[in-house]
Amino acid sequence: MSFTRPTLAELIDREQADFESRLPGADARLPMSNLNVMARVHAGALHGLYGYQDWISRQIPFDTADGDILDRWASIWGIPRKPNSFAVGNLVFTGNDDTPIDEGTEVQRADGVAYVTTAAVVVTGTTAIVPAVAKVAGMGGNAVAGTKLKVVSTIGGVATDLVVGAGGMTGGADTETDAALLARLLARIRQAPHGGAAHDYVAWTLEVPGVTRAWVKPGWGGIGTVGIMFMCDDDCGDGIPSAEKVAEVQAYIDARRPVTAEVILFAPTPKPINPAILGLKPNTDAVKAAVVAELKDLLRREAEPGGVILASHIREAISLAAGETDHTLTSPPGNFIPAPHQIATLGVPNWS
């Protein structure tokens, strides 16, 4: 039989009744009574203890555990929580020819996020492409190409303003959430490793920090080959992994794959959905932002290489947006169908 945790009000009532049963003639419910105060103080302490016991009861089954206890459960199956990682990429400086830019030069975004150069480079002509890393780990360090930055300490002969180079600053990921770790733990328990089954490749790919989804395509390049496509949804842009991330995951899989398998890692090709949404009511920036958020959530849940996105689901996602009361979806006119190597991503909505 399940146990129901008493509420604070129920505990106070019990304490008051106990005092009155043991002290004939006493009224523990009077507002200014010492007995009333003691009943409430003791009930509050008991309520905290019941809360702790309730938390302990949720840590015993691993599917409701959280935090450090979930980490311990996952460690039994050899599944460590994925750590955070630093965004990396190139910065584009401008300045006078032959001007040196030292390793360790710090630059900042307008929101205060800082990057540090990881090599000493000399300006050639008027431009220098300098590798850099985010100063703080996490997806907050990711930035699209062209993002404006400023040098923290002025360098003689080099402009104070600069931008993020082609490809952006990518690879920054937050520490894995409890929900994501639990999903990997449950997958490991329900699907035991088989030394190279399809779900093994998915599990290995998802172990890499920043990877959020993965798909396995047996025989993708012929007999003995395994194709793997994956996404980094929390990275900048549309979640399509960079070439550097593909190389990182390739190396990780190569260290674990069966020796007889040839594994081909690659990023799916984005196929943007550019929804035409007419007559949005109310037609406000807040509602538009809510629609975009719902569409992104839909694609994260349902999009996969070659996977069809139903038009009815697109309309439903728009209707679920907070504040939306009416709309007409004119494009796509029907189901959105990517090619086998493509994945649906959100393009630019047309609100007119």
Order of alpha helices (4+ residues) and beta strands (2+ residues): alpha-alpha-alpha-beta-beta-beta-beta-beta-beta-beta-beta-alpha-alpha-beta-beta-alpha-beta-beta-beta-alpha-alpha-beta-beta
